[in-house]
Each structure stands twice: as structure tokens, then as C-alpha cells.
Amino acid sequence: MPLLPLAILFAALALGCAATLLVHAFRRSVGTGVMVLLIPCYMLFYAFSQFEHRRKGLIVAGFMASTVLAAVFLGMGLHSLSALTSRPPPTGF
């Protein structure tokens, strides 16, 4: 089963949830938006502490879960790709 398309799908979902968080942070204030954009772990802190949205649970859970699943599927897909390319060529070449 090809895992790289699943990694791309979950990465796109994570990007959509992260964009929602980022837009909300910039609407709150420019300083908060810049911190969410530039400080790696601040987005998680912002999502749990200051993010107020009617679908907060869905957005935060989608961001967290799809980020983890995209990383797992990307790692598994690249591992299977490297296993395919590391085989020696057949004899006779």
C-alpha cells in the first residue's frame, strides 16, 4: 500500500488546521501571530490556552493527530522507498 499519498493527505489536513490557528492568532494581535508563526512550540501552547473557537476541539485534535500521522506515514513511506533503492542490481548488468 502506498504510504506517501496518505502522508500528503494528513500533511494537508495539518496545514489547514495550522492555518486556522495562525489566522486566529493574527486576528488576536500581530505579536501573538508572529509568535505562533516563528516559535516552534508556541502554536501548541496557543492552541490549548488562548485559542477560542466554536470547534476548538476538532481543530486542535485534527492538527495534533494529522501532524503525527503525516510524520509516521512519511517515515514509513521513505523507509520502504529506501529499501527498494538499496537492493543490488540483478546479475548480468
C-alpha positions in Angstrom: 0.0 0.0 0.0 1.5 3.4 -1.0 2.0 5.4 2.2 3.3 8.6 0.7 -0.1 9.8 -0.6 -1.5 9.2 2.9 1.3 11.3 4.3 0.5 14.1 1.9 -3.2 13.9 2.8 -2.5 14.2 6.5 0.1 16.9 6.0 -2.5 19.0 4.0 -5.0 18.5 6.8 -2.5 19.6 9.4 -1.7 22.6 7.3 -5.3 23.6 7.1 -5.7 23.3 10.9 -2.5 25.2 11.4 -3.7 28.0 9.1 -6.9 28.3 11.1 -4.8 28.7 14.3 -2.5 31.2 12.6 -5.3 33.3 11.3 -7.0 33.4 14.7 -3.7 34.4 16.3 -3.1 37.2 13.9 -6.7 38.4 14.5 -6.0 38.5 18.2 -2.8 40.6 17.8 0.1 40.9 15.4 2.6 40.0 18.2 0.7 36.8 19.0 0.5 35.9 15.3 4.2 36.4 14.8 5.0 34.3 17.9 2.7 31.5 16.7 4.4 31.7 13.3 8.0 31.8 14.4 8.3 30.0 17.7 8.0 26.2 17.1 6.2 25.1 20.2 4.2 28.2 20.8 1.4 27.1 18.4 0.6 24.2 20.8 0.6 26.5 23.8 -1.6 28.9 22.0 -4.0 26.2 20.8 -4.6 24.9 24.3 -4.6 28.1 26.2 -5.7 31.1 24.1 -7.5 29.7 21.1 -11.2 30.3 21.3 -13.4 28.8 18.6 -16.7 27.0 18.5 -14.9 24.0 17.0 -11.7 24.2 19.1 -11.6 20.5 20.0 -12.0 19.4 16.4 -9.3 21.9 15.1 -6.8 21.2 17.8 -7.3 17.4 17.6 -7.1 17.5 13.8 -3.9 19.5 14.0 -2.2 17.2 16.5 -3.4 13.9 15.1 -2.8 14.7 11.5 0.7 16.0 12.2 1.6 12.8 14.0 0.1 10.6 11.3 1.8 12.6 8.5 5.1 12.1 10.2 4.5 8.4 10.7 3.4 7.7 7.2 6.2 9.8 5.7 8.8 7.9 7.7 7.3 4.5 6.8 6.9 5.5 3.1 10.5 6.8 2.9 11.8 3.7 4.7 10.1 1.5 2.1 11.4 3.6 -0.7 15.0 3.4 0.6 14.6 -0.4 1.0 13.6 -0.6 -2.7 16.6 1.5 -3.9 19.2 -0.1 -1.7 18.9 -3.5 -3.3 21.8 -4.5 -5.5 21.1 -4.7 -9.2 20.4 -8.1 -10.8 23.3 -10.0 -12.1 24.1 -9.7 -15.7 24.2 -5.9 -15.8 
